[in-house]
Amino acid sequence: MPYLQLEVNESYTIEKKKLLAKTLGEIFSRLMEANVKRVTVGIRELGTGSIWRCTDGVPVPAPVLMCDIRRGRSPEKRAELAKALIGACEEILGLEPDLLNVEFTQHAGDEMYHPLMGGLSDDWKPDEA
């Protein structure tokens, strides 16, 4: 944990996906004060016509970025993170920033087991990176 899951309608090269994963991990680590080794990024290429944003009119294709994180960060810090993640998705994948929603699910540390980091996670605390 954290687990950043991007769901998209398109397909991308492995190089672009690897660059996006590296960039999102670095952004998360820096802004959320967490060890980058905790970050996992999933990119789900659902295929054309698989994910839609409802509107007053016709639905439009739109990606979503789900962020499962440890609780403890302020709303302002999560908003800052969302903006930075959207910027990276726009720059690397060419996603339309106005259509990319970012959603957060917050967990207690002990709801995550991370073998590389020693098992069950601790609750997040500032400056742990």
C-alpha positions as CSV (number, residue, x, y, z in Angstrom):
1,M,0.0,0.0,0.0
2,P,-0.5,2.5,-1.5
3,Y,-2.1,1.0,-4.6
4,L,-2.7,3.4,-7.4
5,Q,-5.0,1.9,-10.0
6,L,-5.5,3.7,-13.3
7,E,-8.4,2.4,-15.5
8,V,-8.3,3.5,-19.1
9,N,-10.0,2.8,-22.4
10,E,-6.8,2.8,-24.5
11,S,-3.7,0.6,-24.7
12,Y,-0.1,1.9,-24.2
13,T,3.4,0.6,-24.7
14,I,5.2,-1.1,-21.9
15,E,7.7,1.8,-21.9
16,K,5.0,4.4,-21.3
17,K,3.4,2.3,-18.6
18,K,6.7,1.7,-16.9
19,L,7.5,5.5,-17.1
20,L,4.0,6.3,-15.7
21,A,4.5,3.8,-12.8
22,K,7.9,5.3,-11.9
23,T,6.6,8.8,-12.1
24,L,3.4,8.2,-10.1
25,G,5.5,6.3,-7.5
26,E,8.0,9.2,-7.2
27,I,5.2,11.8,-6.9
28,F,3.4,9.8,-4.3
29,S,6.5,9.2,-2.3
30,R,7.5,12.9,-2.3
31,L,4.1,14.4,-1.7
32,M,2.8,11.9,0.8
33,E,6.0,11.4,2.7
34,A,6.2,7.6,2.2
35,N,8.8,5.2,1.1
36,V,8.6,4.7,-2.6
37,K,9.0,0.9,-2.0
38,R,5.5,0.9,-0.6
39,V,3.9,2.1,-3.9
40,T,2.3,-0.3,-6.4
41,V,0.8,1.0,-9.6
42,G,-1.7,-0.9,-11.7
43,I,-2.7,0.2,-15.2
44,R,-5.9,-1.5,-16.4
45,E,-6.4,-1.2,-20.1
46,L,-10.1,-2.0,-20.3
47,G,-10.5,-1.4,-24.0
48,T,-12.4,1.1,-26.1
49,G,-15.9,1.7,-24.8
50,S,-15.3,0.1,-21.4
51,I,-15.4,3.1,-19.0
52,W,-17.7,6.1,-19.3
53,R,-18.4,9.4,-17.5
54,C,-22.1,10.1,-17.3
55,T,-23.1,13.6,-18.4
56,D,-26.4,15.5,-18.8
57,G,-26.2,14.3,-22.4
58,V,-24.3,11.4,-24.0
59,P,-21.7,9.6,-21.7
60,V,-18.1,10.2,-22.7
61,P,-15.1,7.9,-22.4
62,A,-13.2,8.9,-19.2
63,P,-10.4,7.3,-17.1
64,V,-10.4,6.9,-13.3
65,L,-7.5,6.8,-10.9
66,M,-8.2,4.9,-7.7
67,C,-5.8,5.5,-4.8
68,D,-5.8,3.1,-1.8
69,I,-3.7,4.8,0.8
70,R,-3.1,4.8,4.5
71,R,-5.2,7.4,6.3
72,G,-3.7,10.4,8.0
73,R,-3.1,13.0,5.2
74,S,-5.1,16.2,5.1
75,P,-7.7,16.9,2.4
76,E,-5.3,19.6,1.1
77,K,-2.4,17.1,0.8
78,R,-4.7,14.6,-1.1
79,A,-5.8,17.4,-3.5
80,E,-2.2,18.3,-4.1
81,L,-1.4,14.7,-4.9
82,A,-4.4,14.3,-7.2
83,K,-3.4,17.4,-9.2
84,A,0.2,16.1,-9.6
85,L,-1.0,12.6,-10.6
86,I,-3.4,14.0,-13.1
87,G,-0.5,16.1,-14.6
88,A,1.7,13.1,-15.0
89,C,-1.1,11.1,-16.7
90,E,-1.7,14.0,-19.0
91,E,2.0,14.4,-19.8
92,I,2.9,10.7,-20.3
93,L,-0.3,9.2,-21.6
94,G,-2.0,12.3,-23.1
95,L,-5.1,11.8,-20.9
96,E,-7.6,14.7,-20.8
97,P,-7.1,16.2,-17.3
98,D,-10.7,17.4,-17.1
99,L,-12.0,13.9,-17.5
100,L,-9.6,12.1,-15.1
101,N,-11.2,11.6,-11.7
102,V,-9.0,10.6,-8.7
103,E,-10.7,8.8,-5.9
104,F,-9.2,8.0,-2.5
105,T,-9.9,5.0,-0.2
106,Q,-8.1,5.4,3.2
107,H,-7.1,2.5,5.4
108,A,-5.5,1.9,8.7
109,G,-1.9,0.7,8.4
110,D,-2.6,-2.8,9.7
111,E,-5.1,-3.4,6.9
112,M,-2.1,-3.8,4.6
113,Y,0.5,-6.5,4.5
114,H,3.7,-5.6,2.7
115,P,6.3,-8.3,2.8
116,L,9.1,-6.0,1.4
117,M,8.4,-3.6,4.3
118,G,8.3,-6.2,7.1
119,G,4.7,-7.4,7.1
120,L,1.7,-5.5,8.4
121,S,2.1,-1.7,7.9
122,D,2.2,0.9,10.6
123,D,-0.2,3.8,10.5
124,W,1.2,6.6,8.4
125,K,3.2,9.3,10.2
126,P,4.8,12.5,8.8
127,D,8.4,12.2,7.6
128,E,8.5,8.5,7.4
129,A,10.0,8.3,3.9
